[in-house]
Amino acid sequence: MFENVEATSSSPERSASCQGNFYQPLEDQIGPGMNRRIQRLRKLTFDAQPTISIERALHETAFYKENYGKHSIPVLRALNFRDHCEKKTLYLEKDELIVGERGPRPKAVPTFPELTCHSVEDFQVLNTRDMQPYLTSQADIDTYEQEVIPYW
């Protein structure tokens, strides 16, 4: 199917200063059309190691322990979402204009124990995968094992 497709070049087809790219070329440039602020933020994103954050799982577990059975399921879910929004760690990097990380740091992915309650073995597999590892500290794995897994 892709036999006749030619490989694309990794270099830009035009210089950073022509036809709509408003920034002058920079010697340490990562890509065309980026000022230093964007280059720095892009580099931070690319350099960040994917991790799993258990923050959401801890908030949700504590909320459900305290409130399950007190409200209808739709109201319980809405209140849980509000509770997490009030407690969630907000990540804001210097010079960011658009904010919106899923977790408490770049490339930190939250877990959803109400959908899939991971086992300790799941975290160990994710930590050691060759292609795309998602790191989780041993302290977080221990906390998850003691607080989240027993409830769900």
matplotlib code that plots the C-alpha trace (Angstrom):
import matplotlib.pyplot as plt

x = [0.0, 2.8, 5.4, 5.4, 5.4, 8.6, 10.2, 9.8, 12.7, 13.1, 14.4, 11.9, 10.9, 11.4, 13.3, 11.9, 11.7, 9.7, 6.0, 4.2, 6.9, 7.4, 10.5, 14.0, 16.1, 17.9, 21.1, 19.7, 16.4, 14.3, 11.8, 10.7, 8.5, 9.3, 10.5, 12.8, 9.8, 8.1, 11.4, 12.0, 8.4, 8.6, 11.9, 10.5, 7.6, 9.8, 12.3, 9.6, 9.5, 5.9, 4.7, 1.6, 0.1, -2.0, -3.3, -6.7, -7.1, -6.4, -8.9, -11.6, -11.1, -11.3, -14.4, -16.2, -15.3, -17.0, -19.9, -21.0, -24.7, -25.4, -26.4, -27.6, -24.9, -25.0, -24.9, -22.1, -20.0, -20.6, -19.6, -16.6, -15.5, -15.9, -14.0, -11.1, -11.0, -10.8, -7.9, -6.0, -2.4, -2.3, 0.9, 1.9, 5.2, 6.9, 5.8, 2.9, -0.1, -2.3, -2.6, -3.9, -2.0, -3.8, -1.7, 0.5, 3.4, 3.9, 3.3, 1.9, -1.2, -3.8, -5.3, -9.1, -9.6, -13.4, -12.7, -9.5, -8.0, -4.4, -2.5, 1.0, 2.1, 0.5, 2.7, 5.8, 5.1, 4.5, 7.8, 9.9, 8.4, 11.0, 8.9, 7.0, 7.5, 5.3, 7.2, 5.7, 7.7, 7.8, 6.3, 3.3, 2.9, 2.9, 0.4, -1.9, -1.6, -2.6, -5.3, -6.8, -6.8, -8.6, -11.5, -12.0]
y = [0.0, 2.5, 1.1, 4.2, 6.8, 8.8, 9.6, 13.3, 15.5, 16.6, 20.0, 22.8, 23.5, 27.3, 29.5, 30.7, 34.3, 33.9, 33.8, 33.9, 32.8, 36.0, 35.1, 35.5, 32.3, 31.4, 29.5, 27.0, 26.7, 23.6, 24.4, 27.1, 30.0, 29.7, 32.4, 31.6, 31.3, 28.7, 26.9, 26.6, 25.4, 22.9, 21.5, 21.1, 19.2, 16.9, 16.3, 15.4, 11.7, 10.2, 9.3, 8.1, 10.4, 8.8, 12.2, 11.8, 8.2, 9.3, 12.2, 10.0, 7.2, 9.5, 11.2, 8.0, 6.6, 9.6, 10.2, 6.9, 6.3, 9.8, 11.0, 9.6, 8.3, 11.3, 13.8, 11.8, 11.9, 15.6, 16.3, 14.1, 16.1, 19.3, 18.0, 16.9, 20.3, 22.0, 19.8, 19.1, 20.3, 23.0, 23.0, 26.4, 26.8, 30.2, 32.0, 29.7, 31.4, 28.3, 26.1, 22.6, 19.6, 16.4, 15.8, 17.7, 18.0, 17.6, 14.1, 13.0, 10.8, 10.3, 7.0, 6.3, 3.5, 3.5, 2.4, 0.3, -0.2, -1.0, -3.7, -3.3, -5.6, -3.1, -0.3, -2.5, -3.4, 0.3, 1.2, -1.3, -1.3, -0.8, 1.2, 3.7, 3.4, 5.4, 5.8, 5.7, 6.0, 3.1, 5.4, 6.1, 2.4, 1.6, 4.3, 3.1, -0.4, 0.6, 3.2, 2.8, -0.9, -2.0, 0.3, -0.4]
z = [0.0, 0.8, -1.6, -3.8, -1.0, -0.8, 2.5, 3.5, 4.5, 8.1, 7.0, 6.3, 2.7, 3.2, 5.5, 8.8, 7.6, 4.4, 3.5, 6.8, 9.1, 11.1, 13.1, 12.1, 11.8, 15.0, 15.2, 17.8, 16.0, 16.4, 13.7, 11.4, 12.6, 16.3, 18.6, 21.5, 24.0, 21.8, 21.1, 24.9, 25.6, 22.8, 24.0, 27.5, 26.1, 24.0, 26.8, 29.4, 30.4, 30.2, 33.7, 35.4, 38.1, 40.8, 42.0, 40.4, 41.6, 45.2, 45.0, 43.5, 46.0, 48.9, 47.5, 46.8, 50.2, 51.8, 49.5, 47.8, 48.4, 49.5, 45.9, 42.7, 40.4, 37.9, 40.8, 42.5, 39.3, 38.9, 42.5, 42.2, 39.1, 41.0, 43.9, 41.7, 39.9, 43.3, 44.5, 41.2, 40.9, 38.2, 36.1, 34.7, 33.0, 32.8, 29.6, 28.8, 27.4, 26.9, 30.0, 30.1, 31.2, 32.1, 35.1, 37.6, 35.1, 31.4, 30.0, 33.3, 32.6, 35.2, 36.1, 36.2, 38.8, 38.2, 34.7, 35.1, 38.5, 37.7, 39.6, 40.9, 38.1, 35.5, 36.9, 36.8, 33.1, 32.2, 34.0, 32.1, 28.6, 25.8, 23.3, 25.4, 29.2, 31.6, 34.8, 38.2, 41.4, 43.8, 46.5, 44.2, 43.4, 47.2, 47.9, 45.0, 46.3, 49.9, 49.2, 45.8, 44.9, 48.1, 47.5, 43.8]

ax = plt.figure().add_subplot(projection="3d")
ax.plot(x, y, z, "-o")
ax.set_aspect("equal")
plt.show()
